[in-house]
């Protein structure tokens, strides 16, 4: 975060021309950029020190593993910075990820269960297990607050060589705020519709300038409802002190601590009855097909449902510069997250199946006020996740003959643990009225007891080397190799669980990329990279069942990705435009052979597509970030996974678009806004789900912002999200009985005070 800001106001005449100039700039972007870089006529360029930094565009990643400027980094890597989060009043990771196309929490859960936290899908696959904080894996099915986050880095494609085991999608890295050599305080307070209340403090103090000693403290408190949803609320408290020693010296030491406590009422969604694509699940009750949609504010759980989370994270990082060409970084972290969760779930099954009884009741076809659904699903979790990790990275720049090398080598030692209880018990909850559910029902008949405990652990030793070889000003080659030696153990005390299970092995991943620079401000690249996910790698659960991908006899899931792309810095390098074509193949998926009724690792899935992006400044007063994604996917070998029977992956929009633009006006005014589009989702295949929607509709959402600088110490900001109050499906569960509606229109007012 930059505490010192420079605001340079345009003249009134210039400001009046800005809308037309912004449109012209967007249309003539390539021409203007090329002219700005190559023109040799006219006056020589003038460089003004202290020029305003672009609020959206970054030059480098914060990770030591990406040594080149973003324009020369041969992979899709989007960096979402703090000023963008502040303008959008984003408070969670899910809020921030709205700014990258095709990424979101599209999956609500498996049937009666409800996914909690950041259940993120990216390029067609679950990315929940590849979320990192300062390059260390972050565990737990929790919602992450961004009060202590400086930027979010979204790497799409493969991250196996960079981060080890993981899904086929890439990785999401949250970069935390660190102390700076400046005395500054920022206090923010937000109040808005749907009981939005939030306050944060960002306090930085120089303790000893000569020794480079500084302290930073970030605090957060929030108690907010969810726009459009009754009863559901989020209550969070955050405490994040950090101490730095040796700033602006060759040896720097950072000590960070984070504590977050959450006490939320979770959301189990609403019934899909009445949505497009819904039809009666019971041939004897055809009138259900004509039933109207339930209110999107309906809450079917109990008022005392809870999701309690405690997170503690302690990090020590030491950096030392032996010389400008040789640098060392060592990071040690211990983190623990505890989650205690209970939700009164429901389903609306219309006919009896081999697996389920009828749970949608319509005593009077004409009187829909008598219609009910059962709340007999026990959703209970008591789980803790721990990680102890030490990472050492050495970066060296040197000349070898005609080649210029930038080499990063590393050793990572990590232990990850998960402890969880399993529960059982009869549920005698009263049924919920379909159209007017009562969240204050008598829940005394629900007796939930512990029937087992399980614990999983993965120990990993990782070695990697990443080298960028520059042949000349035009050509460079990036090479990466990584070997992860892992051992996973799992023990479940439930009856017939199969006893202690173990799996160990090595995961070798590689990547190679060629970069050609047509100009100093552009690049063309081609990339190949691999990733692997061993059994139990995503959830620490090994299985004795061959129908489960976590069976100990199975090989790791393997992923290969190819990407070609280009990046151009335009408008005097104030704006970067990117384009990429990619293809990802995932092998070793577990599939059932219908002839032999036996499971084999023969499945294969493919995703491929196009991504476009632009980030930076169109003019000194207009900043923009926008992205577009078009994806095709298919099951190349194996059973189709979508409920519609289409050969396309579930929970993956074919097309998506996101944008945000801000315009700094004279006299301290700023206007901002953006459009978001997501194509429809195909839900997962469930043969027992009858009558439920097989897909969801596409939607557009518009968000706007206006702020005013009262004086140098205070400003106010108004945000209106979902300006036109569009109704849409944000996520849907596998059976299609439940969905989460998108946030209703909501308004918030924030006061920011700087000292």
ABEGO torsion letter per residue (X at the ends): XBABBBBBBBBAAAAAAAAAAAAAAAAAAAAAAAAAAABABEBBBBBBBGBBBBAABBABBABAABABBAAABBBBBBBBBAAAAAAAGBABAAAAAAABBGBEBABAEBEABBBBEBBBBBGGBBAAAABBBGGBBBBEBBBBBAAABABBBBBBEBAAAAAEBEBAAEBBBBBBBBBBBBBBBBBBBBBBBGGBBBBBBBBBBBABAAAGBBBBBBBBBBBBBBBGBBGBBBBBBBBBBBBBBGBGBABBBBBBBBBBBBBBBBBAEBBABGBBGBBBABAABAAAAABBBBBAABBABBAABBBBBBBBBBBBBBBBBABAABBBBBBBBBBBBBBBBBBBBBBBBABBBAABBBABBBABAABAAABBBBBABBBBBBBBBBBBBBBBBBBBBBBBEABBBBBBBBBBBBBBBBBBBBBBEBBABBBBBAABBBAABBAAABBBBBAEBBBBBBBBBBBBBBBBBBABAABBBBBBBBBBBBBBBBBBABBGAGEBBBBBEBBBBBBBBBBBBABAABBBBBBBBBBBBBBGAAAGBBBABAABAABAABBBBBBBBBBBBBBBBBGGGABBBBBBBBBBBBBGBBBBBAAAGBBBBABBBBBBEBBBBBBEBABAABBBBBBBBBBBBBBABEBBABAAGBBBBBGBBABBBBBBBBBBBBGGBBBBEBBBBBBBBBBBBBAABBGBBABBBBBBBBBBBBBBBABAABBBBBBBBGAAGBBBBABBBAAGABBBBBBBBBBBBBBBBBX
